[in-house]
Amino acid sequence: MEMVTTLVNERPVVIFSKSSCCMSFTIKTLICSFGANPTVYELDQMSNGQYIERALLQIGCQPSVPAVFIGQKLVGGANQIMSLNLQNELGPQLVRAGAIWIWKKK
């Protein structure tokens, strides 16, 4: 858990992903479409990726990827991010975290 905390501190948006996961790709694309520049950790390309994945599972990420942290807080996976987007809440969260400066409701 300490490793996850260390990786998400001081960054407005962090996504734990796997390079082969289509949902991870979709979530990264969605967040980038707001103008945010998330820090992305591809667990399948990291030497300690399995360790981090176990830690994500322990804190409640089911499945383990994508796991999205906004403002150093776990928001959740693909379902939670898509729900926030549909409720027009993703943009305001990105603004509050400092990931983007302005957001205009579409």
C-alpha positions as a Python dict, from the first residue, in 0.01 Angstrom:
ca = {
    (1, 'M'): (0, 0, 0),
    (2, 'E'): (286, 238, 74),
    (3, 'M'): (410, 198, -283),
    (4, 'V'): (70, 302, -422),
    (5, 'T'): (51, 599, -185),
    (6, 'T'): (398, 711, -286),
    (7, 'L'): (313, 689, -656),
    (8, 'V'): (-10, 890, -629),
    (9, 'N'): (117, 1166, -397),
    (10, 'E'): (175, 1508, -551),
    (11, 'R'): (12, 1416, -883),
    (12, 'P'): (-338, 1533, -972),
    (13, 'V'): (-436, 1224, -1175),
    (14, 'V'): (-278, 879, -1162),
    (15, 'I'): (-398, 579, -1359),
    (16, 'F'): (-278, 225, -1294),
    (17, 'S'): (-320, 37, -1617),
    (18, 'K'): (-209, -257, -1826),
    (19, 'S'): (-96, -196, -2181),
    (20, 'S'): (-318, -478, -2312),
    (21, 'C'): (-636, -363, -2133),
    (22, 'C'): (-890, -199, -2364),
    (23, 'M'): (-1081, -43, -2072),
    (24, 'S'): (-762, 113, -1942),
    (25, 'F'): (-702, 263, -2286),
    (26, 'T'): (-1058, 398, -2295),
    (27, 'I'): (-1027, 562, -1952),
    (28, 'K'): (-689, 716, -2036),
    (29, 'T'): (-836, 856, -2358),
    (30, 'L'): (-1140, 994, -2178),
    (31, 'I'): (-936, 1173, -1912),
    (32, 'C'): (-697, 1312, -2172),
    (33, 'S'): (-994, 1444, -2371),
    (34, 'F'): (-1056, 1690, -2086),
    (35, 'G'): (-704, 1826, -2136),
    (36, 'A'): (-559, 1646, -1835),
    (37, 'N'): (-219, 1482, -1852),
    (38, 'P'): (-249, 1181, -1620),
    (39, 'T'): (49, 997, -1485),
    (40, 'V'): (5, 642, -1613),
    (41, 'Y'): (172, 334, -1466),
    (42, 'E'): (155, 32, -1695),
    (43, 'L'): (176, -249, -1442),
    (44, 'D'): (261, -515, -1700),
    (45, 'Q'): (570, -313, -1797),
    (46, 'M'): (698, -251, -1444),
    (47, 'S'): (929, -486, -1255),
    (48, 'N'): (718, -442, -939),
    (49, 'G'): (386, -435, -1124),
    (50, 'Q'): (252, -755, -964),
    (51, 'Y'): (324, -614, -618),
    (52, 'I'): (138, -292, -700),
    (53, 'E'): (-151, -488, -850),
    (54, 'R'): (-188, -689, -527),
    (55, 'A'): (-190, -365, -328),
    (56, 'L'): (-464, -224, -554),
    (57, 'L'): (-673, -535, -499),
    (58, 'Q'): (-626, -500, -122),
    (59, 'I'): (-762, -145, -122),
    (60, 'G'): (-1070, -251, -314),
    (61, 'C'): (-995, -214, -683),
    (62, 'Q'): (-1197, -490, -849),
    (63, 'P'): (-1069, -549, -1115),
    (64, 'S'): (-727, -410, -1037),
    (65, 'V'): (-701, -203, -1357),
    (66, 'P'): (-781, 55, -1454),
    (67, 'A'): (-750, 215, -1112),
    (68, 'V'): (-790, 592, -1118),
    (69, 'F'): (-679, 832, -846),
    (70, 'I'): (-786, 1196, -872),
    (71, 'G'): (-652, 1440, -616),
    (72, 'Q'): (-468, 1156, -439),
    (73, 'K'): (-797, 975, -372),
    (74, 'L'): (-909, 649, -526),
    (75, 'V'): (-1205, 723, -752),
    (76, 'G'): (-1234, 369, -882),
    (77, 'G'): (-1224, 182, -1208),
    (78, 'A'): (-1382, 217, -1548),
    (79, 'N'): (-1742, 197, -1425),
    (80, 'Q'): (-1695, 473, -1170),
    (81, 'I'): (-1513, 702, -1414),
    (82, 'M'): (-1775, 651, -1686),
    (83, 'S'): (-2053, 718, -1434),
    (84, 'L'): (-1886, 1040, -1322),
    (85, 'N'): (-1853, 1147, -1682),
    (86, 'L'): (-2220, 1077, -1757),
    (87, 'Q'): (-2321, 1274, -1447),
    (88, 'N'): (-2098, 1566, -1558),
    (89, 'E'): (-1890, 1526, -1241),
    (90, 'L'): (-1559, 1413, -1390),
    (91, 'G'): (-1465, 1758, -1521),
    (92, 'P'): (-1527, 1933, -1188),
    (93, 'Q'): (-1322, 1668, -1006),
    (94, 'L'): (-1032, 1721, -1246),
    (95, 'V'): (-1052, 2098, -1185),
    (96, 'R'): (-1058, 2055, -805),
    (97, 'A'): (-752, 1829, -826),
    (98, 'G'): (-562, 2082, -1037),
    (99, 'A'): (-541, 1848, -1336),
    (100, 'I'): (-715, 2104, -1559),
    (101, 'W'): (-777, 2476, -1511),
    (102, 'I'): (-1118, 2521, -1663),
    (103, 'W'): (-1401, 2297, -1764),
    (104, 'K'): (-1703, 2384, -1965),
    (105, 'K'): (-2005, 2159, -1933),
    (106, 'K'): (-2091, 2017, -2275),
}
